[in-house]
Amino acid sequence: MTTGDTPKSAGEMMSDIMGNVGNLVRNEVDLARAEMVTSMTKAGAALGAMALAVILAITGFNVLAASLVAVAIWAGLSPSWATVVVGAGLLVIAGAIFLSAKSALKQVGFMPTRAARSVQRDAMAIKEAYNDK
């Protein structure tokens, strides 16, 4: 027998197992962290789109409202009805943009599902390894 073929003691095997479990846990934490960063990036983009919708709604109201009201008055509406019609139209457009961004935000998963599945697989493999012995 060569020195590489000598059996390991129980302490050495336990040390190897604990080292492997430690590495496994670190890898799973890294995977969960990477998944959360991806989710947060998508959420940030959706929230940015929502903020853009609000800014566009305010800007659109301020820039176009007066001219649209003037056009409606020119077309024959009274000033008060022209204001209501233009305001309602701008709110509908802003609402559509907001609902679109809200839908995109709901599709972002905040739970690290891949990491959770991987941890479950690892736990089952460890459990099976110990049950076989």
C-alpha positions, 0 to 999 in steps of 0.5 A: 500500500502506498501512502495515498491509499491509507484509509482516513480516520473518522475525524478526517472524514468528518472534517472533509464532510464539514468542509464540503458542507461549508462550501455547499452552503457558501455556493448556495448563498452566492446563488441566492444573492445573484438571483436577488440582484437580478430580481432587484434589477428588473424591479428597478426597471419597472419602478423606473417605468412607473416613475416615467409614467408619472412624470409624463402624465404631469408634463403632458398635463402641463404642456398639452392641457392648455392647448387642447382646451383651446382647441376644444373651445375653438371646436365649440365646447364651453371652457369648463367642458373642454377642461373636463374632456382634456383632463379625463383624456390625459388621466386615461393615458397616464393610467394605461402607462401605470397599469402596464408598468405595474403588470411588469412589476408583478412578473418579477419574482423576488424569491430566489427559487433556483437557490431554494430548489438547489438547496432542497436537492442538496439536502436530499442528496446528503440525506440519501448519502447518510441513509445508504451507510 
